[in-house]
Amino acid sequence: MSHGTLGELYQGPFWQDLEPHIAIVSLPVDKFSWCHFIEGVDASPGDPVGLTGRAKSSKVIEFFLEHYGESPRPGRWEYFSELEVGKRVASSTADIVATVRCLFNLYDIAYDQRVVTHILNRIERADSVFIDEFALYLSGRHQVIGQVCPSST
């Protein structure tokens, strides 16, 4: 699962290494994209069902399996999203993040945000929908600079 965004609280330049980068602090919304994998249903290894029209999700799976040296499992991918495509709510990134989170669960691998950003970097400039707090994020570099409002705990 991954939430979408309703634009940015901040979008502008951030200088790093003597270069300007696009920096954002996204405003998360209470609308989500979900990804589920039903193992062993209607598919053979290497030919999962449910990825028609989901080229980015297919790439996520390919990159994840390559990174961890895992083999594809037979089954069906299912997606549901409350985020409208093309409305600037990070629907594409939310689908990618939902897919990679599903893969971490499916293969019983501990969630690693560095792997998420590595995969995103290979697919698209992304919003910060994978971050659970407000953070300054360089979208082109897929780099979290730091929390904007640190917790009081």
C-alpha positions as CSV (number, residue, x, y, z in Angstrom):
1,M,0.0,0.0,0.0
2,S,1.1,3.5,-0.7
3,H,-0.6,6.9,-0.2
4,G,-0.8,9.5,-2.9
5,T,-0.2,13.3,-2.7
6,L,-2.1,16.5,-3.2
7,G,0.7,18.5,-4.6
8,E,3.6,19.8,-2.5
9,L,3.9,21.9,0.6
10,Y,7.2,23.1,-1.0
11,Q,8.7,22.6,-4.4
12,G,11.8,24.5,-5.4
13,P,15.5,24.5,-5.7
14,F,17.9,22.9,-3.2
15,W,21.6,23.4,-3.8
16,Q,23.8,20.4,-3.4
17,D,27.3,19.8,-4.8
18,L,27.2,23.3,-6.3
19,E,24.2,22.3,-8.4
20,P,20.5,23.1,-8.1
21,H,18.1,20.1,-7.7
22,I,14.3,19.9,-7.6
23,A,13.4,19.6,-3.9
24,I,9.9,18.8,-2.7
25,V,8.0,18.3,0.5
26,S,4.8,16.4,-0.5
27,L,1.4,16.8,1.1
28,P,0.2,13.2,1.6
29,V,-3.5,12.4,1.1
30,D,-5.7,9.8,2.7
31,K,-6.1,8.0,-0.7
32,F,-4.1,4.9,-1.5
33,S,-2.9,2.4,-4.1
34,W,-2.7,-1.3,-3.1
35,C,-0.9,-4.2,-4.6
36,H,-1.6,-7.9,-3.8
37,F,-0.1,-11.0,-5.1
38,I,-2.1,-14.3,-5.1
39,E,0.5,-17.0,-5.3
40,G,0.0,-20.0,-7.6
41,V,-3.2,-18.8,-9.2
42,D,-3.6,-19.0,-13.0
43,A,0.1,-18.5,-13.9
44,S,3.4,-20.1,-14.4
45,P,6.8,-18.8,-13.1
46,G,8.0,-15.9,-15.2
47,D,4.6,-15.3,-16.6
48,P,2.5,-13.7,-13.8
49,V,-1.0,-12.5,-14.5
50,G,-2.4,-9.0,-13.8
51,L,0.5,-7.0,-15.2
52,T,-1.0,-6.1,-18.6
53,G,-0.7,-2.3,-19.0
54,R,1.6,-2.1,-15.9
55,A,5.0,-1.7,-17.5
56,K,6.4,0.1,-14.5
57,S,5.2,-2.5,-12.0
58,S,6.7,-5.2,-14.3
59,K,10.0,-3.3,-14.1
60,V,9.8,-3.1,-10.3
61,I,9.4,-6.8,-10.1
62,E,12.3,-7.4,-12.5
63,F,14.6,-5.0,-10.6
64,F,13.6,-6.4,-7.1
65,L,14.2,-10.0,-8.1
66,E,17.5,-9.1,-9.8
67,H,18.6,-7.1,-6.7
68,Y,17.8,-10.0,-4.2
69,G,18.7,-12.9,-6.6
70,E,15.2,-14.3,-6.2
71,S,13.1,-16.2,-8.8
72,P,9.6,-15.1,-9.9
73,R,6.7,-17.0,-8.4
74,P,3.6,-18.1,-10.2
75,G,0.6,-16.2,-9.4
76,R,-1.6,-13.2,-10.1
77,W,-1.0,-9.5,-9.3
78,E,-4.0,-7.4,-8.3
79,Y,-4.1,-3.6,-8.1
80,F,-6.6,-1.2,-6.6
81,S,-6.1,2.5,-6.5
82,E,-8.1,5.5,-5.2
83,L,-5.7,7.8,-7.1
84,E,-6.8,9.0,-10.5
85,V,-4.1,8.7,-13.2
86,G,-2.9,11.9,-14.7
87,K,-4.2,14.2,-12.0
88,R,-0.8,14.9,-10.4
89,V,-1.5,12.9,-7.2
90,A,1.6,10.6,-7.6
91,S,-0.5,7.6,-8.8
92,S,2.4,6.2,-10.8
93,T,4.8,6.4,-7.9
94,A,2.2,5.0,-5.5
95,D,1.7,2.0,-7.7
96,I,5.5,1.4,-7.9
97,V,5.9,1.7,-4.1
98,A,2.9,-0.5,-3.4
99,T,4.4,-3.2,-5.7
100,V,7.8,-3.1,-4.1
101,R,6.3,-3.2,-0.6
102,C,4.2,-6.2,-1.7
103,L,7.4,-7.9,-2.9
104,F,9.2,-7.3,0.4
105,N,6.2,-9.1,2.1
106,L,6.0,-11.8,-0.5
107,Y,9.7,-12.8,-0.2
108,D,9.8,-12.1,3.6
109,I,12.6,-9.6,3.2
110,A,12.9,-6.7,5.7
111,Y,11.8,-3.4,4.1
112,D,14.7,-1.3,3.0
113,Q,14.0,2.3,1.9
114,R,17.4,2.4,0.0
115,V,16.2,-0.5,-2.2
116,V,13.0,1.4,-2.9
117,T,14.9,4.6,-3.9
118,H,17.3,2.5,-6.0
119,I,14.3,1.0,-7.9
120,L,12.6,4.3,-8.3
121,N,15.8,5.8,-9.6
122,R,15.8,3.2,-12.4
123,I,12.1,3.9,-13.4
124,E,11.1,7.5,-12.9
125,R,11.5,10.8,-11.2
126,A,9.4,10.2,-8.1
127,D,7.3,11.9,-5.5
128,S,8.1,11.0,-1.8
129,V,5.1,8.7,-1.2
130,F,7.3,6.1,0.3
131,I,8.4,8.3,3.2
132,D,6.2,8.1,6.3
133,E,7.0,11.7,7.5
134,F,7.3,15.1,6.0
135,A,10.8,15.2,4.5
136,L,12.8,17.4,2.1
137,Y,13.3,15.1,-0.9
138,L,15.3,15.5,-4.1
139,S,13.0,14.0,-6.7
140,G,15.6,13.6,-9.4
141,R,18.2,12.1,-7.2
142,H,15.8,10.1,-5.1
143,Q,17.5,11.4,-2.0
144,V,16.0,12.2,1.4
145,I,17.7,15.3,2.7
146,G,16.0,15.2,6.1
147,Q,12.8,15.5,8.1
148,V,11.0,18.8,7.9
149,C,9.1,18.4,11.2
150,P,11.0,16.0,13.5
151,S,8.8,14.1,15.9
152,S,8.8,15.2,19.5
153,T,9.5,11.7,20.9
